[in-house]
Amino acid sequence: MFQRFYPKEEINSTYEIDFEQWYELGYRGIIFDVDNTLVEHGAPADDRAKELFKRLHALGFSTLLLSNNKEPRVKSFCEAVTGATYMYKAGKPNPRGYEQAMARMGTDCGNTLFVGDQIFTDVWGANRAGIYSILVRPIHPKEEIQIVLKRYLEKIVLFFYHRRNG
């Protein structure tokens, strides 16, 4: 019933993902959500995020920030993490934004990862676009009210996901 919302993988943090292994497996593009995936909601790019993008680009990955947020927020973050591109007001979970992101990176659904913290926008959209989806835990519990409400529904989906996947 909830399978369309299930991530392919769940990890505690973006910063715990073994990106070197994904590169060895043939993945070449990574689409990231920004808020609560890379930094706290609304926070600027920190040193950890900047170092991550340097490492990813040195490995040979293309990266793109895909956000439903407005351009000033996404652009300022992107400018701080040299080498990434961005799309704002992406309309997640509509797969069109993910497809456009892959076109801009020169990748396809077979060699692109998506990393995000929300099931009903990030993961569902990536799944609809045929991209391997990685769900990470939100960095910080402080969120906008509409996201807090969605988190209650996510708990139901995750209950069944964990029950199915042990």
DSSP file with accessible surface (Angstrom, degrees, kcal/mol):
  #  RESIDUE AA STRUCTURE BP1 BP2  ACC     N-H-->O    O-->H-N    N-H-->O    O-->H-N    TCO  KAPPA ALPHA  PHI   PSI    X-CA   Y-CA   Z-CA
    1    1 A M              0   0  160      0, 0.0     3,-0.3     0, 0.0     0, 0.0   0.000 360.0 360.0 360.0 -42.4    0.0    0.0    0.0
    2    2 A F    >   +     0   0   40      1,-0.2     3,-2.6     2,-0.1     4,-0.5   0.383 360.0 110.8-101.1   3.1    2.8    2.4    0.9
    3    3 A Q  G >   +     0   0   96      1,-0.3     3,-1.4     2,-0.2    -1,-0.2   0.792  68.4  64.4 -53.4 -34.2    5.5    0.9   -1.3
    4    4 A R  G 3  S+     0   0  150      1,-0.3    -1,-0.3    -3,-0.3   123,-0.1   0.746 105.2  47.4 -63.0 -20.1    5.6    3.9   -3.7
    5    5 A F  G <  S+     0   0   27     -3,-2.6    -1,-0.3   122,-0.1    -2,-0.2   0.520  86.8 111.1 -95.4  -8.4    6.8    6.0   -0.8
    6    6 A Y    <   -     0   0   18     -3,-1.4   127,-0.1    -4,-0.5     2,-0.1  -0.488  65.3-131.3 -71.6 133.2    9.5    3.6    0.4
    7    7 A P        -     0   0    5      0, 0.0   127,-0.2     0, 0.0     3,-0.1  -0.401  14.2-126.7 -72.0 158.5   13.1    4.8   -0.1
    8    8 A K  S    S+     0   0  116    125,-1.4     2,-0.3     1,-0.3   126,-0.2   0.788  94.8   6.5 -72.1 -26.7   15.5    2.3   -1.7
    9    9 A E  E     -a  134   0A  56    124,-1.4   126,-2.8     2,-0.0     2,-0.4  -0.990  65.0-149.4-154.1 149.6   17.7    2.9    1.3
   10   10 A E  E     +a  135   0A  43     -2,-0.3     2,-0.3   124,-0.2   126,-0.2  -0.993  20.1 174.1-126.2 130.4   17.6    4.7    4.7
   11   11 A I  E     -a  136   0A  27    124,-2.8   126,-0.9    -2,-0.4     3,-0.1  -0.969  37.4-123.3-134.7 149.8   20.7    6.2    6.3
   12   12 A N  S    S+     0   0   85     -2,-0.3   125,-0.7   124,-0.2     2,-0.3   0.869  89.6   6.1 -60.5 -40.7   21.1    8.3    9.4
   13   13 A S    >   -     0   0   23    123,-0.2     3,-1.9     1,-0.1     4,-0.3  -0.999  60.7-124.9-148.4 147.5   22.9   11.2    7.7
   14   14 A T  G >  S+     0   0    1     23,-0.5     3,-1.4    -2,-0.3    -1,-0.1   0.862 113.5  61.5 -53.4 -35.8   24.0   12.4    4.2
   15   15 A Y  G 3  S+     0   0   44      1,-0.3    -1,-0.3    -3,-0.1    23,-0.0   0.483  97.0  57.9 -78.8  -0.5   27.5   12.5    5.7
   16   16 A E  G <  S+     0   0  120     -3,-1.9    -1,-0.3     2,-0.1     2,-0.2   0.425  78.1 114.0-102.8  -3.7   27.5    8.8    6.4
   17   17 A I    <   -     0   0    4     -3,-1.4     2,-1.6    -4,-0.3     3,-0.2  -0.520  69.4-131.4 -72.6 135.2   26.8    7.7    2.8
   18   18 A D     >  +     0   0   77     -2,-0.2     4,-1.6     1,-0.2     3,-0.4  -0.617  34.2 171.3 -85.9  82.0   29.7    5.9    1.1
   19   19 A F  H  > S+     0   0    0     -2,-1.6     4,-2.3     1,-0.2    -1,-0.2   0.816  72.3  62.9 -66.7 -28.8   29.8    7.9   -2.1
   20   20 A E  H  > S+     0   0   64      1,-0.2     4,-2.3     2,-0.2    -1,-0.2   0.918 103.5  49.3 -61.1 -41.4   33.1    6.3   -3.2
   21   21 A Q  H  > S+     0   0   97     -3,-0.4     4,-1.7     1,-0.2    -2,-0.2   0.913 109.3  51.6 -64.1 -41.7   31.2    2.9   -3.3
   22   22 A W  H  <>S+     0   0   21     -4,-1.6     5,-2.2     1,-0.2    -1,-0.2   0.890 109.1  50.9 -63.8 -37.0   28.4    4.5   -5.3
   23   23 A Y  H ><5S+     0   0   65     -4,-2.3     3,-1.9     1,-0.2    -1,-0.2   0.928 107.8  52.2 -65.6 -42.9   30.9    5.9   -7.8
   24   24 A E  H 3<5S+     0   0  165     -4,-2.3    -1,-0.2     1,-0.3    -2,-0.2   0.826 104.4  58.1 -61.0 -30.1   32.5    2.4   -8.1
   25   25 A L  T 3<5S-     0   0  105     -4,-1.7    -1,-0.3    -5,-0.2    -2,-0.2   0.457 128.0 -98.1 -79.9  -2.5   29.1    1.0   -8.9
   26   26 A G  T < 5S+     0   0   31     -3,-1.9     2,-0.2     1,-0.3    -3,-0.2   0.474  73.7 144.7 102.3   5.0   28.8    3.4  -11.9
   27   27 A Y      < +     0   0   40     -5,-2.2    -1,-0.3     1,-0.1    85,-0.2  -0.554  15.1 169.2 -77.4 139.9   26.7    6.3  -10.4
   28   28 A R        +     0   0   84     83,-2.9    34,-2.7    -2,-0.2     2,-0.4   0.489  54.4  54.0-129.6 -10.6   27.7    9.7  -11.8
   29   29 A G  E     -cb  62 112A   0     82,-1.9    84,-2.5    32,-0.2     2,-0.4  -0.980  53.6-168.5-131.6 143.7   25.1   12.1  -10.6
   30   30 A I  E     -cb  63 113A   0     32,-2.2    34,-1.9    -2,-0.4     2,-0.5  -0.991   5.4-161.7-131.9 125.4   23.7   13.0   -7.2
   31   31 A I  E     -cb  64 114A   0     82,-2.9    84,-2.5    -2,-0.4     2,-0.4  -0.918  17.8-167.1-102.7 127.7   20.6   15.2   -6.7
   32   32 A F  E     -cb  65 115A   0     32,-2.6    34,-2.9    -2,-0.5     2,-0.2  -0.922  21.2-140.6-116.7 142.6   20.3   16.6   -3.2
   33   33 A D        -     0   0    9     82,-2.3    34,-0.1    -2,-0.4     3,-0.1  -0.531  22.6-151.0 -77.4 163.5   17.5   18.3   -1.3
   34   34 A V    >>> +     0   0    1     32,-0.2     4,-2.8    -2,-0.2     3,-1.7   0.849  64.0  71.2-104.4 -68.3   19.0   21.1    0.8
   35   35 A D  B 345S-f   39   0B  14      1,-0.3    82,-0.3     2,-0.2     5,-0.2  -0.353 119.9  -6.4 -67.8 126.2   17.1   21.9    4.0
   36   36 A N  T 345S+     0   0    2      3,-3.2   103,-1.0    -2,-0.2    -1,-0.3   0.459 128.6  71.6  68.8   5.0   17.5   19.3    6.7
   37   37 A T  T <45S+     0   0    1     -3,-1.7   -23,-0.5     2,-0.4    -2,-0.2   0.721 118.8   7.7-106.7 -45.4   19.4   17.0    4.3
   38   38 A L  T  <5S-     0   0    0     -4,-2.8     2,-0.3     1,-0.4     8,-0.2   0.729 139.0  -2.3-106.0 -34.9   22.7   19.0    4.0
   39   39 A V  B   <S-f   35   0B   3     -5,-1.2    -3,-3.2     6,-0.1    -1,-0.4  -0.931  92.2 -69.5-146.6 169.7   22.2   21.6    6.8
   40   40 A E  S >  S-     0   0   94     -2,-0.3     3,-2.3    -5,-0.2    -3,-0.1  -0.248  75.7 -71.7 -58.8 155.3   19.5   22.7    9.2
   41   41 A H  T 3  S+     0   0   61    101,-0.4    -1,-0.2     1,-0.3    -6,-0.0  -0.248 119.8   1.0 -54.3 123.4   16.5   24.3    7.7
   42   42 A G  T 3  S+     0   0   46      1,-0.2    -1,-0.3    -3,-0.1    -2,-0.1   0.356  98.4 133.8  81.7  -5.4   17.4   27.8    6.4
   43   43 A A    <   -     0   0   27     -3,-2.3    -1,-0.2     1,-0.1     3,-0.1  -0.430  57.6-113.3 -78.3 151.5   21.1   27.5    7.4
   44   44 A P        -     0   0  101      0, 0.0    -4,-0.1     0, 0.0     2,-0.1  -0.310  50.0 -74.1 -73.0 167.1   23.9   28.6    5.1
   45   45 A A        -     0   0   11     31,-0.1     2,-0.1    -6,-0.1    -6,-0.1  -0.417  56.1-153.9 -61.6 129.5   26.3   26.0    3.7
   46   46 A D     >  -     0   0   62     -8,-0.2     4,-2.5    -2,-0.1     5,-0.2  -0.449  32.0 -92.8 -99.7 177.8   28.7   25.0    6.5
   47   47 A D  H  > S+     0   0  123      1,-0.2     4,-2.7     2,-0.2     5,-0.2   0.868 124.3  56.2 -59.8 -37.5   32.2   23.6    6.3
   48   48 A R  H  > S+     0   0  116      2,-0.2     4,-2.1     1,-0.2    -1,-0.2   0.931 109.8  44.8 -62.4 -43.5   30.9   20.0    6.3
   49   49 A A  H  > S+     0   0    0      2,-0.2     4,-2.2     1,-0.2    -2,-0.2   0.923 113.0  51.2 -66.2 -43.0   28.7   20.6    3.3
   50   50 A K  H  X S+     0   0   74     -4,-2.5     4,-2.0     1,-0.2    -2,-0.2   0.922 111.4  47.3 -61.3 -43.3   31.5   22.5    1.4
   51   51 A E  H  X S+     0   0  110     -4,-2.7     4,-2.4     2,-0.2    -1,-0.2   0.881 108.7  55.6 -66.0 -38.4   33.9   19.6    2.0
   52   52 A L  H  X S+     0   0    4     -4,-2.1     4,-2.7    -5,-0.2    -2,-0.2   0.947 109.2  45.8 -59.7 -47.2   31.3   17.0    0.9
   53   53 A F  H  X S+     0   0    1     -4,-2.2     4,-2.5     1,-0.2     5,-0.2   0.885 110.8  52.8 -67.7 -35.4   30.8   18.8   -2.4
   54   54 A K  H  X S+     0   0  126     -4,-2.0     4,-2.2    -5,-0.2    -1,-0.2   0.932 112.1  46.6 -60.4 -45.9   34.6   19.2   -2.9
   55   55 A R  H  X S+     0   0   91     -4,-2.4     4,-1.9     2,-0.2    -2,-0.2   0.920 112.2  49.7 -62.6 -44.7   35.0   15.4   -2.3
   56   56 A L  H  X>S+     0   0    0     -4,-2.7     5,-2.4     1,-0.2     4,-1.1   0.920 112.8  46.1 -62.8 -44.0   32.1   14.5   -4.6
   57   57 A H  H  <5S+     0   0   51     -4,-2.5     3,-0.3     1,-0.2    -1,-0.2   0.879 109.4  54.9 -69.4 -34.6   33.4   16.6   -7.5
   58   58 A A  H  <5S+     0   0   88     -4,-2.2    -1,-0.2     1,-0.2    -2,-0.2   0.862 106.4  52.7 -65.4 -32.9   37.0   15.3   -7.0
   59   59 A L  H  <5S-     0   0   51     -4,-1.9    -1,-0.2    -5,-0.2    -2,-0.2   0.776 126.0-103.6 -69.7 -28.4   35.5   11.8   -7.4
   60   60 A G  T  <5S+     0   0   37     -4,-1.1    -3,-0.2     1,-0.3     2,-0.2   0.493  70.3 144.8 115.5   8.5   33.9   12.8  -10.6
   61   61 A F      < -     0   0    7     -5,-2.4     2,-0.4    -6,-0.2    -1,-0.3  -0.510  42.7-140.2 -76.5 146.8   30.2   13.2   -9.6
   62   62 A S  E     -c   29   0A  48    -34,-2.7   -32,-2.2    -2,-0.2     2,-0.4  -0.834  26.2-161.8 -93.8 143.8   27.9   15.9  -11.0
   63   63 A T  E     -c   30   0A   4     20,-0.4    22,-1.3    -2,-0.4     2,-0.3  -0.965  14.9-178.3-131.7 149.0   25.7   17.4   -8.3
   64   64 A L  E     -cd  31  85A   0    -34,-1.9   -32,-2.6    -2,-0.4     2,-0.6  -0.991  21.8-138.3-146.3 135.3   22.5   19.3   -8.4
   65   65 A L  E     -cd  32  86A   0     20,-2.7    22,-2.6    -2,-0.3     2,-0.6  -0.859  20.2-168.2 -93.2 120.1   20.5   20.9   -5.6
   66   66 A L  E     + d   0  87A   0    -34,-2.9     2,-0.3    -2,-0.6   -32,-0.2  -0.947  18.1 164.0-114.5 113.6   16.7   20.3   -6.2
   67   67 A S        -     0   0    4     20,-2.4    23,-2.2    -2,-0.6    24,-0.1  -0.960  46.1-147.8-135.0 147.7   14.5   22.4   -3.9
   68   68 A N  S    S+     0   0   68     -2,-0.3    20,-0.1    21,-0.3    -1,-0.1   0.456  76.9 103.1 -84.9  -2.0   10.9   23.5   -3.6
   69   69 A N  S    S-     0   0   50      1,-0.1    20,-2.5     2,-0.1    -2,-0.1  -0.179  83.6 -85.3 -75.4 173.0   12.3   26.6   -2.0
   70   70 A K    >>  -     0   0  135     18,-0.2     4,-1.6    19,-0.1     3,-0.6  -0.351  42.3-104.0 -79.1 160.4   12.7   30.0   -3.6
   71   71 A E  H 3> S+     0   0   65      1,-0.2     4,-3.4     2,-0.2     5,-0.4   0.860 113.2  59.2 -56.7 -45.1   15.7   31.0   -5.6
   72   72 A P  H 3> S+     0   0  101      0, 0.0     4,-1.9     0, 0.0    -1,-0.2   0.913 109.1  46.4 -55.3 -39.4   17.5   33.2   -3.1
   73   73 A R  H <> S+     0   0   34     -3,-0.6     4,-1.5     2,-0.2    -2,-0.2   0.950 119.4  37.9 -65.1 -49.9   17.7   30.4   -0.6
   74   74 A V  H  X S+     0   0    0     -4,-1.6     4,-2.7     2,-0.2     5,-0.2   0.916 115.5  52.9 -72.7 -40.3   18.9   27.7   -3.0
   75   75 A K  H  X S+     0   0   85     -4,-3.4     4,-2.6    -5,-0.2     5,-0.2   0.922 108.4  49.6 -62.8 -45.1   21.2   30.0   -5.0
   76   76 A S  H  X S+     0   0   62     -4,-1.9     4,-1.1    -5,-0.4    -1,-0.2   0.904 113.4  46.6 -64.8 -38.1   23.1   31.3   -1.9
   77   77 A F  H >X S+     0   0    1     -4,-1.5     4,-1.0    -5,-0.2     3,-0.6   0.946 112.7  50.1 -65.4 -46.0   23.6   27.7   -0.7
   78   78 A C  H >< S+     0   0   10     -4,-2.7     3,-0.6     1,-0.2     6,-0.4   0.886 106.0  55.1 -61.5 -41.1   24.7   26.6   -4.2
   79   79 A E  H 3< S+     0   0  126     -4,-2.6    -1,-0.2     1,-0.2     3,-0.2   0.812 106.3  53.1 -64.0 -27.3   27.3   29.4   -4.6
   80   80 A A  H << S+     0   0   36     -4,-1.1     2,-0.8    -3,-0.6    -1,-0.2   0.729 103.4  57.7 -80.4 -23.4   28.9   28.3   -1.3
   81   81 A V  S X< S-     0   0    1     -4,-1.0     3,-1.5    -3,-0.6    -1,-0.2  -0.672  94.3-141.0-108.2  78.1   29.4   24.7   -2.4
   82   82 A T  T 3  S+     0   0  115     -2,-0.8     3,-0.1    -3,-0.2    -3,-0.1   0.043  76.7  27.7 -43.3 133.7   31.4   25.3   -5.5
   83   83 A G  T 3  S+     0   0   56      1,-0.4   -20,-0.4    -5,-0.1    -1,-0.2   0.189  91.5 110.3 101.6 -16.0   30.7   23.1   -8.5
   84   84 A A    <   -     0   0   13     -3,-1.5    -1,-0.4    -6,-0.4     2,-0.3  -0.517  50.4-153.4 -88.2 158.3   27.0   22.3   -7.8
   85   85 A T  E     -d   64   0A  57    -22,-1.3   -20,-2.7    -2,-0.2     2,-0.3  -0.742  15.0-150.6-117.1 175.9   24.1   23.6   -9.9
   86   86 A Y  E     -d   65   0A  45     -2,-0.3     2,-0.4   -22,-0.2   -20,-0.2  -0.972  18.8-158.3-148.1 160.0   20.6   24.1   -8.6
   87   87 A M  E     -d   66   0A  17    -22,-2.6   -20,-2.4    -2,-0.3     3,-0.3  -0.987  20.3-162.3-136.1 130.9   16.9   24.2   -9.5
   88   88 A Y  S    S+     0   0   97     -2,-0.4   -20,-0.2     1,-0.2   -18,-0.2  -0.672  70.2  23.7-110.9 166.4   14.4   26.1   -7.3
   89   89 A K  S    S+     0   0  140    -20,-2.5   -21,-0.3    -2,-0.2    -1,-0.2   0.912  75.9 168.9  42.8  52.4   10.6   25.8   -7.0
   90   90 A A        -     0   0   15    -23,-2.2     7,-0.4    -3,-0.3   -22,-0.2   0.604  40.5-129.0 -74.6 -16.0   11.1   22.3   -8.4
   91   91 A G    >   -     0   0   43      1,-0.2     3,-2.6   -24,-0.1     5,-0.1   0.782  37.9-145.6  74.0  24.7    7.6   21.1   -7.7
   92   92 A K  T 3  S+     0   0   11      1,-0.3    -1,-0.2     3,-0.1    30,-0.1  -0.397  79.2  38.4 -57.7 135.2    8.7   17.9   -5.9
   93   93 A P  T 3  S+     0   0   29      0, 0.0    -1,-0.3     0, 0.0    35,-0.1  -0.923  92.6 101.6 -96.8  15.4    7.3   15.2   -6.0
   94   94 A N  S X> S-     0   0   57     -3,-2.6     3,-0.9     1,-0.2     4,-0.6  -0.417  70.6-139.5 -60.3 128.2    6.5   15.9   -9.6
   95   95 A P  H 3> S+     0   0   20      0, 0.0     4,-2.6     0, 0.0     5,-0.2   0.709  89.2  82.9 -66.8 -15.7    9.1   13.8  -11.6
   96   96 A R  H 3> S+     0   0  145      1,-0.2     4,-2.6     2,-0.2     5,-0.2   0.900  89.0  50.8 -56.7 -42.9    9.6   16.5  -14.1
   97   97 A G  H <> S+     0   0    4     -3,-0.9     4,-2.3    -7,-0.4    -1,-0.2   0.908 110.9  48.4 -63.0 -39.5   12.1   18.4  -11.9
   98   98 A Y  H  X S+     0   0    0     -4,-0.6     4,-2.3     2,-0.2    -1,-0.2   0.906 111.7  49.9 -66.2 -41.6   14.1   15.2  -11.3
   99   99 A E  H  X S+     0   0  100     -4,-2.6     4,-2.3     2,-0.2    -2,-0.2   0.908 111.6  48.0 -64.6 -41.5   14.2   14.5  -15.1
  100  100 A Q  H  X S+     0   0   99     -4,-2.6     4,-2.4    -5,-0.2    -1,-0.2   0.892 109.4  54.4 -65.7 -36.8   15.3   18.1  -15.8
  101  101 A A  H  X S+     0   0    0     -4,-2.3     4,-1.8    -5,-0.2    -2,-0.2   0.930 109.0  47.3 -62.9 -44.9   18.0   17.7  -13.1
  102  102 A M  H  X>S+     0   0   14     -4,-2.3     5,-2.3     1,-0.2     4,-1.3   0.918 110.4  52.8 -63.7 -40.4   19.4   14.6  -14.8
  103  103 A A  H  <5S+     0   0   76     -4,-2.3     3,-0.4     1,-0.2    -1,-0.2   0.920 109.3  49.3 -61.1 -41.6   19.3   16.2  -18.2
  104  104 A R  H  <5S+     0   0  141     -4,-2.4    -1,-0.2     1,-0.2    -2,-0.2   0.839 115.2  43.6 -67.2 -32.6   21.3   19.2  -16.8
  105  105 A M  H  <5S-     0   0   21     -4,-1.8    -1,-0.2    -5,-0.2    -2,-0.2   0.584 110.2-121.2 -86.2 -13.0   23.9   16.8  -15.2
  106  106 A G  T  <5S+     0   0   68     -4,-1.3     2,-0.2    -3,-0.4    -3,-0.2   0.814  74.0 115.9  76.1  28.9   24.1   14.6  -18.3
  107  107 A T      < -     0   0   18     -5,-2.3    -1,-0.3    -6,-0.2     2,-0.3  -0.630  50.7-145.2-118.1 180.0   23.0   11.5  -16.3
  108  108 A D    >   -     0   0   90     -2,-0.2     3,-1.7    -3,-0.1     4,-0.3  -0.829  40.0 -86.1-138.7 179.9   20.0    9.2  -16.4
  109  109 A C  T 3  S+     0   0   63      1,-0.3    23,-0.5    -2,-0.3     3,-0.4   0.713 121.9  60.9 -67.5 -15.2   17.9    7.3  -13.8
  110  110 A G  T 3  S+     0   0   54      1,-0.2    -1,-0.3    21,-0.1    21,-0.0   0.656 115.8  28.9 -84.2 -14.3   20.3    4.3  -14.0
  111  111 A N  S <  S+     0   0   37     -3,-1.7   -83,-2.9   -84,-0.1   -82,-1.9   0.079 101.9  93.5-134.2  27.5   23.3    6.3  -12.8
  112  112 A T  E     -b   29   0A   0     -3,-0.4    20,-1.1    -4,-0.3     2,-0.3  -0.971  51.1-160.6-125.3 136.7   21.8    9.0  -10.6
  113  113 A L  E     -be  30 132A   0    -84,-2.5   -82,-2.9    -2,-0.4     2,-0.4  -0.817   5.6-152.5-106.2 152.2   21.2    9.0   -6.8
  114  114 A F  E     -be  31 133A   0     18,-2.4    20,-2.8    -2,-0.3     2,-0.5  -0.995   8.3-169.2-124.0 136.2   18.7   11.2   -4.9
  115  115 A V  E     +be  32 134A   0    -84,-2.5   -82,-2.3    -2,-0.4     2,-0.3  -0.984  23.9 138.3-125.4 122.8   19.3   12.1   -1.2
  116  116 A G  E     - e   0 135A   0     18,-2.1    20,-2.3    -2,-0.5   -80,-0.1  -0.976  49.0-132.4-157.3 169.6   16.6   13.8    0.8
  117  117 A D  S    S+     0   0    2     -2,-0.3     2,-0.4   -82,-0.3    18,-0.1   0.451  79.8  74.9-108.1  -3.1   14.9   13.9    4.2
  118  118 A Q      > -     0   0   19      1,-0.1     5,-2.3    19,-0.1     4,-0.3  -0.939  55.7-159.2-119.8 137.3   11.2   13.8    3.3
  119  119 A I  I   >S+     0   0    0     -2,-0.4     5,-2.5     3,-0.2     6,-0.2   0.928  89.5  48.6 -74.5 -48.1    9.1   10.9    2.1
  120  120 A F  I   5S+     0   0   39      3,-0.2    -1,-0.2     4,-0.1    -2,-0.0   0.601 128.4  18.8 -79.6 -11.4    6.2   12.7    0.4
  121  121 A T  I  >5S+     0   0   12      3,-0.1     4,-1.7   -28,-0.1     5,-0.2   0.654 131.8  31.9-113.8 -64.6    8.3   15.1   -1.6
  122  122 A D  I  >5S+     0   0    0     -4,-0.3     4,-2.1     2,-0.2    -3,-0.2   0.958 126.4  33.0 -62.8 -61.8   11.9   13.9   -1.9
  123  123 A V  I  ><S+     0   0    0     -5,-2.3     4,-3.0     2,-0.2     5,-0.2   0.933 119.2  50.1 -67.8 -47.3   11.6   10.1   -1.9
  124  124 A W  H  ><S+     0   0   65     -5,-2.5     4,-2.5    -6,-0.2    -1,-0.2   0.925 112.6  48.2 -60.3 -43.0    8.3    9.8   -3.7
  125  125 A G  H  X S+     0   0    0     -4,-1.7     4,-1.7    -6,-0.2    -1,-0.2   0.930 112.3  48.1 -63.0 -44.1    9.4   12.2   -6.5
  126  126 A A  H  <>S+     0   0    0     -4,-2.1     5,-2.8    -5,-0.2     4,-0.5   0.931 112.4  49.6 -62.4 -43.3   12.7   10.3   -7.0
  127  127 A N  H ><5S+     0   0   28     -4,-3.0     3,-1.2     1,-0.2    -2,-0.2   0.912 108.8  52.2 -61.7 -42.1   10.8    7.0   -7.0
  128  128 A R  H 3<5S+     0   0  123     -4,-2.5    -1,-0.2     1,-0.3    -2,-0.2   0.830 110.5  48.8 -63.8 -30.8    8.4    8.4   -9.6
  129  129 A A  T 3<5S-     0   0   12     -4,-1.7    -1,-0.3    -5,-0.2    -2,-0.2   0.477 118.0-113.7 -86.9  -4.3   11.3    9.4  -11.8
  130  130 A G  T < 5 +     0   0   45     -3,-1.2     2,-0.3    -4,-0.5    -3,-0.2   0.677  68.1 142.5  81.7  19.7   13.0    6.0  -11.4
  131  131 A I      < -     0   0    2     -5,-2.8     2,-0.4    -6,-0.2    -1,-0.3  -0.712  62.1-103.8 -96.0 144.8   15.9    7.3   -9.4
  132  132 A Y  E     - e   0 113A  59    -20,-1.1   -18,-2.4   -23,-0.5     2,-0.5  -0.491  44.4-149.5 -65.3 119.9   17.6    5.4   -6.6
  133  133 A S  E     - e   0 114A   0     -2,-0.4  -125,-1.4   -20,-0.2  -124,-1.4  -0.826  16.0-168.8-104.8 131.3   16.3    7.2   -3.5
  134  134 A I  E     -ae   9 115A   0    -20,-2.8   -18,-2.1    -2,-0.5     2,-0.5  -0.975  10.3-154.5-117.3 119.9   18.2    7.5   -0.2
  135  135 A L  E     -ae  10 116A   6   -126,-2.8  -124,-2.8    -2,-0.5     2,-0.3  -0.819  12.2-169.8 -93.4 128.8   16.2    8.8    2.8
  136  136 A V  E     -a   11   0A   2    -20,-2.3  -124,-0.2    -2,-0.5  -123,-0.2  -0.858  29.5-102.7-113.6 154.6   18.3   10.5    5.5
  137  137 A R        -     0   0  122   -126,-0.9  -123,-0.2  -125,-0.7   -19,-0.1  -0.489  49.0 -94.3 -71.0 144.5   17.1   11.6    8.9
  138  138 A P        -     0   0   50      0, 0.0  -101,-0.2     0, 0.0    -1,-0.1  -0.320  27.6-136.0 -59.1 140.4   16.4   15.3    9.3
  139  139 A I  S    S+     0   0   54   -103,-1.0   -99,-0.1  -100,-0.2  -102,-0.1   0.879  86.1  18.7 -66.1 -38.5   19.4   17.2   10.7
  140  140 A H        -     0   0   62   -101,-0.2    -1,-0.2     2,-0.1   -99,-0.2  -0.995  66.4-137.4-138.8 141.5   17.3   19.2   13.1
  141  141 A P  S    S+     0   0  111      0, 0.0     2,-0.6     0, 0.0    -1,-0.1   0.704  77.1  99.7 -73.1 -16.7   13.8   18.8   14.5
  142  142 A K        +     0   0  163   -101,-0.0  -101,-0.4     6,-0.0     2,-0.3  -0.569  53.1 148.9 -75.1 116.9   12.8   22.5   14.2
  143  143 A E        -     0   0   33     -2,-0.6     2,-0.0  -103,-0.1  -103,-0.0  -0.929  51.6 -80.5-143.4 165.9   10.8   22.7   11.0
  144  144 A E    >>  -     0   0   88     -2,-0.3     4,-2.2     1,-0.1     3,-0.9  -0.327  49.2-109.1 -65.9 153.4    7.9   24.7    9.4
  145  145 A I  H 3> S+     0   0  115      1,-0.3     4,-2.3     2,-0.2     5,-0.2   0.852 116.3  55.7 -58.1 -39.6    4.5   23.6   10.5
  146  146 A Q  H 3> S+     0   0  100      1,-0.2     4,-1.4     2,-0.2    -1,-0.3   0.858 110.3  46.6 -65.1 -30.2    3.5   22.0    7.2
  147  147 A I  H <> S+     0   0   13     -3,-0.9     4,-2.0     2,-0.2    -2,-0.2   0.904 108.0  55.7 -76.0 -39.4    6.5   19.8    7.4
  148  148 A V  H  X S+     0   0   43     -4,-2.2     4,-1.0     1,-0.2    -2,-0.2   0.925 107.8  49.8 -57.4 -42.8    5.8   18.9   11.1
  149  149 A L  H >X S+     0   0  103     -4,-2.3     4,-1.0     1,-0.2     3,-0.6   0.912 109.4  50.8 -64.8 -40.6    2.4   17.7   10.0
  150  150 A K  H 3X S+     0   0   59     -4,-1.4     4,-2.4     1,-0.2    -1,-0.2   0.833  99.8  65.6 -65.6 -30.6    3.8   15.6    7.2
  151  151 A R  H 3X S+     0   0   30     -4,-2.0     4,-1.8     1,-0.2    -1,-0.2   0.847  96.0  56.6 -62.2 -33.2    6.3   14.0    9.6
  152  152 A Y  H <X S+     0   0  144     -4,-1.0     4,-0.9    -3,-0.6    -1,-0.2   0.922 110.0  44.2 -63.4 -42.7    3.4   12.4   11.5
  153  153 A L  H  X S+     0   0   99     -4,-1.0     4,-1.8     1,-0.2     3,-0.5   0.872 108.4  58.5 -69.1 -35.5    2.2   10.7    8.3
  154  154 A E  H  X S+     0   0    8     -4,-2.4     4,-3.2     1,-0.2     5,-0.3   0.869  97.5  61.4 -60.9 -35.7    5.8    9.7    7.5
  155  155 A K  H  X S+     0   0  137     -4,-1.8     4,-1.9     1,-0.2    -1,-0.2   0.878 103.4  50.1 -59.4 -36.1    6.0    7.8   10.8
  156  156 A I  H  X S+     0   0   81     -4,-0.9     4,-1.7    -3,-0.5    -1,-0.2   0.946 112.4  45.8 -66.7 -48.1    3.2    5.6    9.5
  157  157 A V  H  X S+     0   0    2     -4,-1.8     4,-2.4     1,-0.2    -2,-0.2   0.932 113.3  49.9 -60.5 -45.2    4.9    4.9    6.2
  158  158 A L  H  X S+     0   0   29     -4,-3.2     4,-3.0     1,-0.2     5,-0.3   0.843 103.9  60.0 -66.4 -31.7    8.2    4.3    8.0
  159  159 A F  H  X S+     0   0  115     -4,-1.9     4,-2.1    -5,-0.3    -1,-0.2   0.959 111.5  39.5 -57.8 -49.5    6.6    1.9   10.4
  160  160 A F  H  X S+     0   0   66     -4,-1.7     4,-2.2     2,-0.2    -2,-0.2   0.875 114.4  54.2 -70.6 -35.5    5.5   -0.4    7.5
  161  161 A Y  H  X S+     0   0   21     -4,-2.4     4,-2.4     2,-0.2    -2,-0.2   0.946 111.9  43.9 -60.8 -48.3    8.8    0.2    5.7
  162  162 A H  H  X S+     0   0   77     -4,-3.0     4,-0.7     1,-0.2    -2,-0.2   0.883 112.2  52.9 -67.5 -36.5   10.8   -1.0    8.7
  163  163 A R  H  < S+     0   0  173     -4,-2.1     3,-0.4    -5,-0.3    -1,-0.2   0.901 114.1  43.0 -64.5 -38.7    8.4   -3.9    9.3
  164  164 A R  H  < S+     0   0  152     -4,-2.2    -2,-0.2     1,-0.2    -1,-0.2   0.856 120.6  40.1 -73.5 -38.1    8.9   -5.0    5.7
  165  165 A N  H  <        0   0   89     -4,-2.4    -1,-0.2    -5,-0.2    -2,-0.2   0.279 360.0 360.0-100.1   9.3   12.6   -4.5    5.6
  166  166 A G     <        0   0  100     -4,-0.7    -3,-0.2    -3,-0.4    -4,-0.1   0.775 360.0 360.0  68.8 360.0   13.5   -5.8    9.1
